[in-house]
Amino acid sequence: MKLGVGLYRYMLKDEEFTFARQCGCSDVIIHLANYYDGENDIVKATDEKENYGIARAGESVWSLDHMMALQKQAKEKGLNIYGIENFSPADWYDILLDGPKKEEQMEHLKEIIRNAGKAGIRCFGYNFSLAGVWGHQKTKKARGGAISTCFHAGQLNLDARIPKGEIWNMTYAENARGEYIEDIGYEELWNRLKWFLERILPVAEEAGVMMALHPDDPPMPFLRGTPRLVYQPQLYQKVLDLVPSPCNGIDFCMGSIQEMTDGNIYDALEQYSSQGKIGYAHVRNVRGKVPDYTEVFVDDGDINIKRTLEILKKNHFEGVLIPDHTPQIQCQDTWHAGMAFALGFIRAELMGLEG
């Protein structure tokens, strides 16, 4: 198992790579998708907003030259870029919506996966969802009053429709007439996923890149008038069986799995790690389940992190563990302090497993 950290696009610079290495990381998972407010970058998007900003299609960050340069930069700091997380919504909205540009967009996604493989990037995380990550709020209920993310369905309008020109809480086109995306059922969404996997997985196999599906977050069965794919742990198996491939894998998000109402995280971890289907894992702790849960410090929630790592070790997991996010520690740099705490805890647990 490898320890890593997730870095957003604005963080892909030497000082952040140095931070990761000093915290004991060997690998990083990077985000290249970016969100804009007019002409300016939104430096820090927050998932409690109904609309993050504007997504732009076809940016040069997806080129082979750019990926190779980032990999070289990381290696100079003693790190490896193991994976990329998320396509830009502007590059695949018609794949998600079954729109007229889906064939054209698919060719672009294939090229992204080929470039990733050539750059030595072994995993690509994605979330096949229309509503995306939505409805999160902030609370001070983590230890010591730390600010963390929560989800309280009773405080939200879960039926708030998604306007046309938006997907995954981002705008990709103007909606002058105030219309909404079409209503679809579960079968249609699964058909769209199958269409995507049938086309992307052969390319991923050639490139040596595992496609790693993130579960729904929040794991509600229906959100903003749209069905969700993986809102219970057993639905991951349906994804893997839908289009069998060594490159059809999952991003095992511990927090999201724990928030689900069926089964338990340890059985799910055993099921999917024993199949070798976990590309990488998000290590996060929570209290509660949908429709009400709160994210807490990694050592302070409903998940026994040591037990999860023991299962992964038993099943010879060799991928990367990252804290996807964590409560903020009150100081001058809340993100780095919170992330350093989470990384230190995970690293200590891993060292304990090694004896």
C-alpha positions as CSV (number, residue, x, y, z in Angstrom):
1,M,0.0,0.0,0.0
2,K,1.2,3.5,-0.8
3,L,0.4,6.7,1.0
4,G,-0.7,9.7,-1.1
5,V,-2.5,13.0,-1.1
6,G,-4.9,14.6,-3.5
7,L,-3.8,17.9,-5.0
8,Y,-6.1,20.3,-6.9
9,R,-4.9,22.0,-10.1
10,Y,-4.0,25.2,-8.4
11,M,-1.8,23.2,-6.0
12,L,0.3,21.5,-8.6
13,K,3.5,23.3,-7.8
14,D,6.8,22.5,-6.1
15,E,5.8,23.6,-2.5
16,E,2.8,21.3,-2.5
17,F,4.8,18.4,-3.8
18,T,7.3,19.1,-1.1
19,F,4.6,19.1,1.5
20,A,3.3,15.7,0.3
21,R,6.8,14.2,0.5
22,Q,7.5,15.7,3.9
23,C,4.3,14.1,5.2
24,G,5.6,10.7,4.0
25,C,3.7,10.4,0.7
26,S,5.2,8.4,-2.2
27,D,2.3,9.2,-4.6
28,V,-0.2,11.9,-5.5
29,I,-3.7,11.9,-7.1
30,I,-4.2,15.1,-9.0
31,H,-7.2,17.0,-10.2
32,L,-6.9,18.7,-13.6
33,A,-10.5,19.8,-14.0
34,N,-10.9,23.5,-13.1
35,Y,-13.8,25.8,-12.5
36,Y,-14.0,29.4,-13.4
37,D,-15.9,32.5,-12.4
38,G,-16.0,34.6,-15.5
39,E,-12.4,35.0,-16.6
40,N,-10.8,34.2,-13.3
41,D,-9.9,30.8,-11.8
42,I,-11.9,29.8,-8.7
43,V,-9.1,28.8,-6.6
44,K,-11.1,26.8,-4.0
45,A,-14.4,25.3,-5.1
46,T,-16.7,24.3,-2.2
47,D,-19.2,21.4,-2.6
48,E,-21.9,23.1,-0.5
49,K,-22.7,25.5,-3.3
50,E,-25.5,24.8,-5.7
51,N,-23.2,25.8,-8.7
52,Y,-19.5,25.7,-8.5
53,G,-18.8,27.9,-11.5
54,I,-18.0,27.6,-15.2
55,A,-16.3,24.5,-16.8
56,R,-14.3,24.9,-20.0
57,A,-13.9,22.2,-22.6
58,G,-10.7,21.0,-24.3
59,E,-8.1,22.7,-22.0
60,S,-4.5,22.1,-22.7
61,V,-3.9,20.5,-19.3
62,W,-5.1,17.2,-20.7
63,S,-2.3,17.1,-23.3
64,L,0.5,14.5,-23.1
65,D,3.1,17.2,-22.9
66,H,1.4,18.7,-19.8
67,M,0.9,15.4,-18.1
68,M,4.6,14.4,-18.8
69,A,5.8,17.7,-17.4
70,L,3.7,17.3,-14.2
71,Q,5.0,13.7,-13.8
72,K,8.6,15.0,-14.2
73,Q,8.0,17.8,-11.6
74,A,6.6,15.3,-9.1
75,K,9.5,12.8,-9.6
76,E,12.0,15.6,-9.0
77,K,10.4,15.9,-5.5
78,G,10.5,12.1,-4.9
79,L,6.8,11.5,-5.8
80,N,4.8,9.6,-8.4
81,I,1.6,10.8,-10.0
82,Y,-0.5,7.7,-9.6
83,G,-3.9,8.9,-10.7
84,I,-6.0,11.7,-12.0
85,E,-9.4,12.3,-10.5
86,N,-12.4,13.5,-12.5
87,F,-12.9,14.6,-16.1
88,S,-14.1,18.2,-16.7
89,P,-17.9,18.3,-17.0
90,A,-17.5,20.4,-20.1
91,D,-15.6,17.6,-21.8
92,W,-18.2,14.8,-21.3
93,Y,-21.6,16.3,-20.5
94,D,-23.3,14.7,-23.5
95,I,-21.9,11.3,-22.5
96,L,-23.7,11.8,-19.2
97,L,-26.8,13.2,-20.8
98,D,-26.9,11.1,-24.0
99,G,-26.6,14.2,-26.1
100,P,-25.6,14.8,-29.7
101,K,-21.9,15.4,-29.0
102,K,-21.3,12.2,-27.1
103,E,-19.3,10.5,-29.8
104,E,-17.1,13.5,-30.3
105,Q,-16.6,13.9,-26.6
106,M,-15.8,10.2,-26.2
107,E,-12.9,10.5,-28.7
108,H,-11.5,13.3,-26.5
109,L,-11.8,11.2,-23.3
110,K,-10.0,8.3,-25.1
111,E,-7.2,10.6,-25.9
112,I,-7.0,11.7,-22.3
113,I,-6.7,8.1,-21.1
114,R,-4.0,7.4,-23.7
115,N,-2.0,10.4,-22.6
116,A,-2.3,9.4,-18.9
117,G,-1.0,5.9,-19.7
118,K,2.0,7.4,-21.6
119,A,2.7,9.7,-18.7
120,G,2.9,6.7,-16.3
121,I,-0.4,7.5,-14.6
122,R,-2.0,4.2,-13.6
123,C,-5.5,5.2,-12.5
124,F,-8.2,7.5,-13.6
125,G,-11.0,8.3,-11.1
126,Y,-14.5,9.4,-12.3
127,N,-18.0,9.8,-11.0
128,F,-20.8,8.9,-13.4
129,S,-23.5,11.2,-12.0
130,L,-25.8,14.0,-13.2
131,A,-26.2,15.7,-9.8
132,G,-22.7,15.1,-8.7
133,V,-21.6,16.0,-5.2
134,W,-24.4,18.3,-3.9
135,G,-26.0,19.3,-0.7
136,H,-23.1,19.3,1.6
137,Q,-23.1,21.9,4.4
138,K,-20.6,23.0,7.0
139,T,-20.7,22.2,10.7
140,K,-18.5,22.6,13.8
141,K,-19.3,19.2,15.2
142,A,-16.0,17.6,14.6
143,R,-13.7,17.2,17.6
144,G,-12.9,20.5,19.4
145,G,-15.4,22.4,17.2
146,A,-13.4,21.9,14.0
147,I,-15.2,22.9,10.8
148,S,-16.2,19.9,8.7
149,T,-18.6,18.8,6.1
150,C,-22.0,17.4,6.9
151,F,-25.2,16.3,5.1
152,H,-28.6,16.9,6.6
153,A,-31.3,16.1,4.0
154,G,-34.1,17.7,6.1
155,Q,-32.5,21.1,5.5
156,L,-32.4,20.8,1.7
157,N,-34.7,20.9,-1.3
158,L,-33.6,17.5,-2.6
159,D,-35.9,17.9,-5.6
160,A,-34.2,21.1,-6.9
161,R,-34.0,20.6,-10.6
162,I,-30.8,20.7,-12.7
163,P,-31.0,23.5,-15.3
164,K,-30.0,22.7,-18.9
165,G,-26.5,23.8,-19.5
166,E,-25.4,22.5,-16.2
167,I,-24.0,19.1,-15.1
168,W,-22.2,18.1,-11.9
169,N,-23.0,21.5,-10.4
170,M,-21.1,23.3,-13.2
171,T,-22.2,25.4,-16.1
172,Y,-21.0,24.4,-19.5
173,A,-23.5,26.4,-21.7
174,E,-25.9,29.3,-21.3
175,N,-29.5,28.4,-20.5
176,A,-31.5,31.4,-21.8
177,R,-34.9,29.8,-21.5
178,G,-34.7,28.5,-18.0
179,E,-35.3,24.8,-18.9
180,Y,-34.3,21.7,-17.0
181,I,-32.6,18.5,-18.0
182,E,-34.9,15.6,-18.9
183,D,-36.2,13.2,-16.3
184,I,-34.7,9.7,-16.6
185,G,-35.0,6.4,-14.7
186,Y,-32.4,4.1,-13.3
187,E,-32.3,1.8,-16.4
188,E,-31.5,4.7,-18.7
189,L,-28.6,5.9,-16.4
190,W,-27.2,2.3,-16.3
191,N,-27.4,2.1,-20.1
192,R,-25.5,5.3,-20.4
193,L,-22.8,4.0,-18.1
194,K,-22.6,0.8,-20.1
195,W,-22.2,2.8,-23.4
196,F,-19.3,4.7,-21.8
197,L,-17.6,1.7,-20.4
198,E,-17.8,-0.3,-23.6
199,R,-15.9,2.4,-25.4
200,I,-13.4,3.6,-22.7
201,L,-12.3,0.3,-21.3
202,P,-10.6,-1.1,-24.4
203,V,-8.5,2.1,-24.6
204,A,-7.8,1.9,-20.9
205,E,-6.6,-1.7,-21.3
206,E,-4.2,-0.7,-24.0
207,A,-3.0,2.3,-22.0
208,G,-2.6,0.4,-18.7
209,V,-4.9,2.7,-16.9
210,M,-7.6,1.5,-14.4
211,M,-10.9,3.4,-14.6
212,A,-11.9,3.9,-11.0
213,L,-15.6,4.8,-10.3
214,H,-16.3,6.9,-7.2
215,P,-19.6,6.0,-5.4
216,D,-22.4,8.5,-5.1
217,D,-21.7,11.3,-2.6
218,P,-24.0,11.8,-0.9
219,P,-25.2,8.2,-1.4
220,M,-28.9,9.1,-1.9
221,P,-30.9,6.9,-4.3
222,F,-32.3,9.9,-6.0
223,L,-31.1,13.5,-5.9
224,R,-32.2,16.7,-7.7
225,G,-34.7,14.8,-9.9
226,T,-32.0,12.3,-11.0
227,P,-31.3,8.6,-10.2
228,R,-27.9,7.6,-8.7
229,L,-25.8,4.6,-9.6
230,V,-23.8,3.4,-6.6
231,Y,-25.7,4.5,-3.5
232,Q,-25.4,1.0,-1.8
233,P,-22.2,-1.1,-1.6
234,Q,-23.5,-4.0,-3.6
235,L,-24.2,-1.8,-6.6
236,Y,-20.4,-1.6,-7.2
237,Q,-20.6,-5.3,-8.2
238,K,-23.2,-4.5,-10.8
239,V,-20.7,-1.9,-12.3
240,L,-17.9,-4.5,-12.4
241,D,-20.1,-7.1,-14.0
242,L,-21.7,-4.7,-16.5
243,V,-18.6,-4.6,-18.7
244,P,-16.0,-7.1,-17.4
245,S,-12.4,-5.8,-17.8
246,P,-9.2,-5.8,-15.8
247,C,-9.4,-2.0,-16.1
248,N,-13.0,-1.7,-14.8
249,G,-12.3,-0.7,-11.2
250,I,-13.4,1.5,-8.3
251,D,-12.3,4.3,-6.1
252,F,-13.2,2.9,-2.7
253,C,-14.3,6.0,-0.8
254,M,-14.5,4.8,2.8
255,G,-16.6,7.8,3.9
256,S,-19.2,7.4,1.2
257,I,-19.5,3.6,1.7
258,Q,-19.9,4.1,5.5
259,E,-22.6,6.6,4.9
260,M,-24.7,4.1,2.9
261,T,-27.6,2.4,4.7
262,D,-27.1,-1.3,3.5
263,G,-24.3,-3.7,4.5
264,N,-21.1,-2.6,6.2
265,I,-17.8,-1.2,5.0
266,Y,-15.7,-4.2,6.1
267,D,-17.7,-6.7,4.1
268,A,-17.6,-4.3,1.1
269,L,-13.9,-3.8,1.4
270,E,-13.3,-7.5,1.5
271,Q,-15.5,-8.1,-1.5
272,Y,-13.8,-5.7,-3.8
273,S,-10.2,-5.8,-2.6
274,S,-10.2,-9.6,-2.9
275,Q,-11.2,-9.2,-6.6
276,G,-8.3,-6.7,-7.1
277,K,-10.8,-4.1,-8.2
278,I,-9.8,-1.2,-6.0
279,G,-7.7,1.3,-8.0
280,Y,-7.2,3.6,-5.0
281,A,-9.0,4.5,-1.8
282,H,-10.2,7.6,-0.1
283,V,-9.6,7.3,3.7
284,R,-12.1,9.4,5.5
285,N,-14.2,9.0,8.7
286,V,-17.8,9.9,9.4
287,R,-20.5,9.6,12.0
288,G,-24.0,8.6,10.9
289,K,-25.5,7.6,7.6
290,V,-27.7,9.2,5.0
291,P,-29.9,11.2,5.3
292,D,-27.9,12.7,8.2
293,Y,-24.1,12.3,8.7
294,T,-21.1,14.4,9.7
295,E,-17.5,14.0,8.6
296,V,-15.0,13.8,11.5
297,F,-11.3,13.4,12.0
298,V,-9.9,10.1,10.7
299,D,-9.3,8.7,14.2
300,D,-12.7,9.7,15.6
301,G,-15.6,8.2,13.7
302,D,-17.7,5.1,13.0
303,I,-15.0,3.5,10.9
304,N,-12.2,1.4,12.5
305,I,-9.4,2.6,10.1
306,K,-6.9,0.0,11.4
307,R,-9.4,-2.8,10.5
308,T,-9.9,-1.4,6.9
309,L,-6.1,-1.4,6.4
310,E,-5.8,-4.9,7.7
311,I,-8.3,-6.1,5.1
312,L,-6.5,-4.3,2.3
313,K,-3.1,-5.8,3.4
314,K,-4.6,-9.3,3.6
315,N,-5.8,-9.0,0.0
316,H,-2.5,-7.6,-1.3
317,F,-3.8,-4.1,-2.2
318,E,-0.9,-2.2,-3.8
319,G,-2.7,1.0,-4.7
320,V,-2.7,4.4,-3.1
321,L,-4.5,5.6,0.0
322,I,-5.4,9.3,0.2
323,P,-7.4,11.4,2.7
324,D,-9.9,12.9,0.2
325,H,-10.8,15.7,2.7
326,T,-10.7,16.2,6.4
327,P,-12.0,18.6,9.1
328,Q,-10.1,21.9,9.3
329,I,-7.7,22.4,12.2
330,Q,-7.9,25.9,13.5
331,C,-4.7,27.7,12.7
332,Q,-3.2,29.9,10.0
333,D,-3.4,27.1,7.3
334,T,-6.4,25.0,8.0
335,W,-6.1,22.7,4.9
336,H,-2.5,21.7,5.4
337,A,-2.9,21.2,9.1
338,G,-5.9,19.0,8.7
339,M,-4.3,17.0,5.9
340,A,-1.0,16.6,7.7
341,F,-2.9,15.2,10.7
342,A,-4.8,12.7,8.6
343,L,-1.6,11.6,6.7
344,G,0.3,11.2,9.9
345,F,-2.4,9.0,11.4
346,I,-2.7,6.8,8.2
347,R,1.1,6.5,8.0
348,A,1.4,5.4,11.6
349,E,-1.3,2.7,11.0
350,L,0.5,1.5,7.9
351,M,3.8,1.3,9.8
352,G,2.1,-0.6,12.5
353,L,0.9,-3.2,10.0
354,E,4.4,-3.7,8.8
355,G,5.5,-4.6,12.3
